Amino acid sequence: MKKMIMIPALVITLGVGAAIGSTTLLSGNAQEKKVLSMQEIEKKALAVVDGTVANIEFDQNQFSSIYEVEVYTDTEEYDLKFDAYSGKLLKQKKERLDDDDWDDHIPATTTTTKIITKEQAIKTAQTKAKGKVTKIKLDDGVYEIELKDGQYEYEVDVDAVSGNIIDFEQGFDD
């Protein structure tokens, strides 16, 4: 007898809950989360560490969306992790620089030649492939840029001095 009363009560409770939830979604009261841009995360990283951003990577899975940022000072490398939605600093790790660390990220010609900015490299990459930038890294005088458009993943290498595309790869997005 108790089961007969409990089942309709449960059905009514679930129905009311579903109706309230769908009304909230349809009325636009549900807040939509927006991923921060790489430029916004770069500003947050430089507010934490005064240095040079060498690498920014967006990583998203079913549990979290984060940005991983490498920042170099004259003596140290900082690995920072930020929540991609709030910009909150989640993790900070610091290591002393080895002699070859700067060589991996800054071309030897920068003492006499100016390199292009990350934004210029991204614009150049987007002439070859459309999509959202998920990674940019300055490595040995080359900006390595990854873009995704929902169907394909692109890797575009841009020379940090000349600004020319030196390599391009396209594959299916995983």
Summary of the structure (lengths in Angstrom):
residues: 174
radius of gyration: 23.0
end to end distance: 53.3
largest distance: 88.3
contacts: 474
relative contact order: 0.11
helix: 33%
strand: 37%
